Structures are given as structure tokens and as C-alpha cells.
Amino acid sequence: MSTNGTIKVKYILDKPNGDFQKGIIYDVRRPKCSNAEKWLAYKDKHGDHYAYPSSWFEIIEAKNASS
């Protein structure tokens, strides 16, 4: 099963980290790797892609790509 859909998450850590601020909702995706459930992929304001621990976020809404 592939989970390529967009996931809306809320950053939950108290300390800001890069683009992330507590309580703000971001659009992320699961990376394509063997332990994808532990990571979330984020495209920053410069267009660069990074993976962050999923424990930093609360999942608000997940949509699977179904084409």
C-alpha cells in the first residue's frame, strides 16, 4: 500500500524549529522509505525537501492519493 497523499499536521513541540511554529498546520507527505511511519516529508519555502520525525506533529487530516 502506497501512502502518497497529503497529510495535514500540526507542529506540537514548544520550541520553534526552522519553518515550524507550535500550533501551526502544515501539509506534509510520507516519504518513500522502509520506516516511513516514523517520518514526514516537508517541502520548505525554498522548495527543498526534508524529512522530520512524525513525533513532532499531530495528524489533523490524511488524504490518500487515489488515481
N, C-alpha and C positions, 0 to 999 in steps of 0.2 A: 504494500500500500504506500503510495506516494503522498506526502502532505506538502504540496507546493502552494497552498492557498495563503492568503494574507491573514495575519493574526493581529488583533488589536490588543495591546498590552499596556499596563500602567506601571511605571517605574516606582518601586516601593522602598528603595534604600533612602535613608535620611540624607546622606551626603551626595551632592551632585557629582556626576561622572561624565565628562565630555559633553555630548549633546543632551544628556539625560538629566531631568529635574524631577524631584519627587512629586508624584500625583499627576504627572502629565501622561497622556495617552499617545502611544507611538504605533506605527504599522511596521510589523516585522514578518519574517518567514522562518520556517525551519530550514536549517542548512541540510545539504545532501551529504550526510556522513553517517557512520555506523552508530554513533551515540547522539543523534540529532535531538532526542528528547531533553538533553541536558543543555542545549544551546539554542539561541535565537539569532538570526541573521538580520542585521540592520544596515541600511544604506544611508550614510550620513549626508549632510548638507553639501558636501563636495563631490558626492557620487561614489565615494569609496565604500566597499562592503566590509563589514566586521561581524564577528560572532561574539556574543556575550552570554554569560551564564543565565539560564532561564530562571534561576532562583532570585535574580534581581527584579523580576517582574511578576505581576498578577495578570493572568489571561482574562481579558474582558470579553472578547469575541473571536472565534476562529471560523474561517470560511475555507473549505476545501475547493480547490480548482477542479471543476468537473466539466471538461470539454469533450 
